[in-house]
Amino acid sequence: MSGRGGLPVLVRRCVVVGAVFAALVGGVAQPASAHGIGGGGETVADFVWLGFTHMLFGWDHLLFVGGVVLLAGQVKRAAKLISLFALGHSTTLIIATLAEWRINAVLVDVVIALSVVFVGVVGFIGRPQRWRWFAVVVLGFGLIHGLGLSTRLQDLGLPSDGLIPRVLAFNVGVELGQLLAVVAMFMIGDVLRGYITWAKAPRFTNVGLVAAGLVTASILVVGAVVGGEDDTPAPTAALGSCQVRERTETYQGYGGHPKKDFYEPDEDAPVADFGHVLGDGYVVVHYQPTMPADQLTQLREFVTGAEGSRVVGGADAQQTETLKAVNAYQTVVCQDFDVPALIEFKKAWFADPRSRPVD
């Protein structure tokens, strides 16, 4: 059974339930993790998987796609709109990553949340009489979604060798994840269609989209305003005389493996290479170039000795802390010289399965 010129009734029901389910999942997810890409794979296949899993857990993308499909009302129109969205986010994902464009992540996430609000409002008002303008807007939001993907992908520290195939592989994974997510929406709807009254379900779904988008955007804006005076998050745990927090440091460029483990105060530390090995599960140590000689000797022995396996280090003239060590997810900051704290930080990280290098 199908509506006149529209989607089959079962299909429409599946989309509605799928969108509601995605909204429920999104409502309990942390807004900050909407684009949370984790890990640091090396092979092309790893990047396909990275993109695939990101899309499956990227509830903001799923809400937008679900809303667009529901609003389209026809399979052919829905396919065209989703293709435009895919074209948009693929374009900016690839170009922005290769060009090393870095856009404010909070700003991008707010716009993405508002894209969910937009599709919900349009759906609540009613289907557009003219679809061309809506298609242009969908393409535009696709470009914004792609910037969000690129920003998070660059934060990983991408390898310099085979960069283009890896970025393309990540994009392929995103598209496969999006396809599977849409199919899952239909399957969920097929299972639950007998339990829901459908007359007003589309309107309720659109209200849910608007609410989810507004709540997320509000949380992001408030968080940015409250934390705007200090970009460094508050410490989350003590380690010796040091403090451990979530990593916010990024490393520009696409390097390889450093030529050596420890760089002296008068040597330029290869920042791009440091960013690269973070993806291999390394710990990167930064220190002040004015460090006293006896402390420098102890730090050098830690990095180059048995305790320093998969640890690299170099001086940072801009650093205000005495010591700082970074892994893929966390940073330990030491105002005082405390090598034992660095050792414990390294041991805790290497005990984490996420630190294991990809074979």
C-alpha positions in Angstrom: 0.0 0.0 0.0 1.3 3.5 -0.8 0.2 7.0 -0.7 -0.5 8.8 -4.0 2.9 9.4 -5.6 4.6 9.0 -2.2 6.5 6.5 -0.1 4.8 3.2 0.7 2.9 3.4 4.1 5.3 0.9 5.6 8.3 2.9 4.5 6.9 6.1 5.9 6.2 4.4 9.2 9.8 3.0 9.3 11.3 6.4 8.7 9.1 8.0 11.5 10.0 5.3 14.1 13.7 5.4 13.0 13.8 9.1 13.4 12.2 8.9 16.9 14.6 6.2 17.9 17.5 8.4 16.8 16.2 11.3 18.7 15.9 9.3 21.8 19.5 8.1 21.5 20.7 11.6 20.7 18.9 13.0 23.7 21.0 11.0 26.1 24.2 11.4 24.2 26.8 14.0 25.2 26.7 16.9 22.8 30.5 17.1 22.8 30.8 13.6 21.5 28.5 14.2 18.5 31.7 14.3 16.4 33.8 12.3 18.8 36.2 10.4 16.6 38.5 8.2 18.6 41.5 6.0 17.9 44.3 6.5 15.5 44.4 3.7 12.9 47.2 3.5 10.3 45.9 1.5 7.4 43.4 2.5 4.7 41.0 -0.2 6.1 41.4 1.4 9.6 40.2 4.7 8.2 37.2 3.1 6.5 36.2 1.6 9.9 36.9 4.9 11.6 34.5 6.7 9.3 31.9 3.9 9.5 31.7 3.9 13.3 31.7 7.7 13.5 28.6 7.9 11.3 26.8 5.1 13.3 27.4 7.1 16.5 27.1 10.5 14.9 23.5 11.1 16.1 23.5 14.7 14.8 24.0 13.4 11.2 21.4 10.6 11.8 18.8 13.1 13.0 19.3 15.4 10.0 19.2 12.5 7.5 16.1 11.0 9.1 14.4 14.3 9.1 15.2 14.9 5.4 14.0 11.4 4.4 10.8 11.8 6.4 10.2 15.3 4.8 10.9 14.1 1.3 7.9 11.9 1.1 9.1 10.1 -2.1 11.9 7.6 -2.5 13.3 9.4 -5.6 13.2 12.8 -3.9 14.7 11.4 -0.7 17.6 9.8 -2.7 18.3 13.1 -4.4 18.4 15.1 -1.2 20.5 12.6 0.7 22.9 12.5 -2.3 23.2 16.3 -2.1 23.9 16.0 1.6 26.6 13.4 1.0 28.1 15.5 -1.8 28.3 18.4 0.5 30.0 16.7 3.5 32.3 14.7 1.3 33.5 17.8 -0.5 34.4 19.8 2.7 35.7 16.7 4.5 38.2 16.0 1.8 39.2 19.6 0.9 39.4 20.9 4.4 41.5 18.0 5.6 44.0 18.1 2.8 44.2 21.9 3.0 44.5 21.7 6.8 41.6 24.1 7.4 40.7 24.3 11.1 37.3 25.7 12.0 36.2 26.4 15.5 34.7 23.0 16.6 32.1 24.5 18.9 30.8 26.8 16.2 30.5 24.0 13.7 28.7 21.8 16.2 26.2 24.6 16.9 25.4 25.0 13.2 25.0 21.3 12.9 22.6 21.2 15.8 20.7 24.1 14.2 20.5 22.1 10.9 18.5 19.5 12.9 16.2 22.3 14.2 15.8 23.6 10.6 14.6 20.3 9.1 12.3 19.8 12.1 10.7 23.2 11.7 10.2 22.7 7.9 8.7 19.3 8.6 6.3 20.7 11.2 5.1 23.5 8.9 4.7 21.2 5.9 6.5 20.0 2.9 7.9 22.8 0.7 5.9 23.7 -2.5 9.2 24.3 -4.2 12.0 21.8 -3.5 14.9 23.6 -5.2 15.6 26.0 -2.3 15.3 23.2 0.2 17.8 21.1 -1.8 20.3 24.0 -1.8 20.0 24.3 2.0 20.5 20.6 2.4 23.7 20.9 0.3 24.8 23.8 2.4 24.3 22.0 5.7 26.2 19.0 4.1 29.2 21.3 3.6 29.0 22.3 7.3 28.7 18.7 8.5 31.8 18.0 6.4 33.8 20.7 8.2 32.9 19.1 11.5 34.1 15.7 10.3 37.4 17.3 9.0 38.1 19.1 12.2 37.8 16.0 14.3 39.7 13.9 11.8 42.7 16.3 11.8 42.8 16.2 15.6 44.0 12.6 15.4 47.3 13.5 13.7 47.1 11.9 10.3 50.0 10.0 8.7 51.9 11.8 6.0 52.3 8.6 3.9 49.2 7.9 1.8 47.2 10.8 3.2 44.8 11.1 0.3 43.8 7.4 0.3 43.2 7.5 4.0 41.0 10.6 3.9 39.1 9.1 1.0 38.8 5.8 2.9 37.4 7.7 5.9 34.8 9.3 3.7 33.8 5.9 2.2 33.4 4.7 5.7 31.1 7.6 6.5 28.9 6.9 3.5 28.7 3.2 4.3 27.8 4.1 7.9 25.1 6.5 6.7 23.6 3.9 4.4 23.5 1.3 7.2 22.0 3.8 9.6 19.1 4.5 7.2 18.5 0.8 6.7 18.5 0.3 10.5 15.8 3.0 10.8 13.6 1.1 8.4 14.2 -2.2 10.2 13.3 -0.6 13.6 10.2 0.9 12.1 9.2 -2.5 10.7 9.5 -4.1 14.1 7.7 -1.3 16.0 5.1 -0.3 13.5 2.3 -2.2 15.2 2.8 -0.4 18.5 2.4 3.3 17.4 -0.5 5.4 16.3 0.7 7.0 13.1 -1.7 9.8 12.5 0.3 12.4 14.4 3.6 10.6 14.6 5.4 12.7 11.9 4.5 16.0 13.7 5.7 14.6 17.1 8.9 13.5 15.4 9.5 16.9 14.0 8.9 18.5 17.4 11.5 16.0 18.8 14.0 17.1 16.1 13.5 20.8 17.0 13.8 20.1 20.7 16.9 17.9 20.3 18.6 20.5 18.1 17.8 23.5 20.4 18.9 21.7 23.5 22.2 20.7 22.0 22.9 24.1 20.5 22.1 25.8 23.9 24.4 23.5 25.8 27.2 24.1 23.4 26.8 27.9 23.5 26.5 28.0 27.2 29.6 25.8 27.6 31.5 28.0 25.2 30.5 31.2 27.0 31.1 29.8 30.5 34.5 28.4 29.5 35.4 31.1 27.1 37.8 32.9 29.4 39.9 29.8 29.9 40.4 27.4 27.0 42.1 24.9 29.3 39.7 22.5 31.0 39.8 22.1 34.7 42.1 19.2 35.9 40.2 16.0 36.3 42.6 14.0 38.4 45.8 14.3 40.5 48.9 12.3 39.6 51.7 13.0 42.0 52.2 16.7 42.0 50.6 16.9 38.5 47.1 17.1 37.1 45.5 14.9 34.4 42.9 16.4 32.0 41.4 15.6 28.6 43.7 16.4 25.7 43.1 19.6 23.9 46.5 20.0 22.2 46.6 19.6 18.5 49.6 19.1 16.2 49.6 20.9 12.8 50.8 19.2 9.7 51.2 15.5 8.7 54.5 14.1 9.8 56.2 10.7 10.1 58.1 9.1 12.8 60.7 11.3 14.6 64.3 10.6 13.8 65.1 10.3 17.4 63.3 10.1 20.8 64.6 13.1 22.6 65.2 16.6 21.3 67.5 18.9 23.2 66.6 22.5 24.2 68.5 24.0 21.2 66.9 21.6 18.7 63.6 22.2 16.9 61.1 19.5 18.0 59.3 18.0 15.0 55.7 18.9 16.1 54.1 17.2 13.1 56.0 14.0 13.8 54.9 14.1 17.4 51.3 14.4 16.2 51.8 11.5 13.9 53.0 9.1 16.6 50.2 10.0 19.0 48.1 7.9 16.5 50.5 5.0 17.2 49.8 5.1 20.9 52.9 7.1 21.9 53.3 9.5 24.7 54.7 13.0 23.8 56.6 14.9 26.5 57.1 18.7 26.3 59.4 20.7 28.6 60.6 24.2 29.0 63.9 24.9 27.2 65.3 26.7 30.3 65.1 23.5 32.4 68.1 23.1 34.8 70.8 20.7 33.6 70.2 18.1 36.3 66.5 17.9 35.6 67.1 17.8 31.9 69.4 14.8 32.4 66.7 13.0 34.4 64.1 13.7 31.8 66.4 12.6 28.9 67.1 9.3 30.8 63.4 8.7 31.1 62.6 9.3 27.5 65.6 7.4 26.0 65.8 4.7 28.7 63.9 1.5 29.3 61.0 3.5 30.9 60.7 5.6 27.8 59.7 3.0 25.3 57.2 4.6 22.8 57.9 8.0 24.4 59.3 11.0 22.6 60.1 14.5 23.9 61.2 18.0 23.0 61.3 21.5 24.2 58.5 24.0 23.8 59.4 27.7 24.2 55.7 28.7 24.5 55.0 26.3 27.4 54.4 27.8 30.8 54.3 24.4 32.7 57.6 22.7 33.7 56.5 19.4 32.2 53.6 18.3 30.0 53.0 14.8 28.6 50.3 14.0 26.0 48.7 10.8 24.7 45.8 10.4 22.3 43.2 11.3 24.8 44.7 12.9 27.9 47.3 15.4 29.1 49.2 15.5 32.3 50.4 18.9 33.4 53.2 19.4 36.0 54.0 22.8 37.4 56.9 21.1 39.3 59.5 18.7 38.0 58.0 15.2 38.5 59.3 12.4 36.3 57.7 9.7 38.5 54.3 11.2 37.6 55.2 11.0 33.9 56.1 7.3 34.4 52.8 6.6 36.0 51.0 8.5 33.3 52.8 6.4 30.7 52.1 3.1 32.4 48.4 3.9 32.8 48.1 4.8 29.1 50.0 1.7 27.9 47.6 -0.5 30.0 44.8 1.0 28.0 43.9 -1.1 24.9 43.5 2.1 22.9 47.3 2.7 23.2 48.2 -0.5 21.2 49.7 0.3 17.8 47.9 -1.0 14.7 49.8 -3.9 13.1 
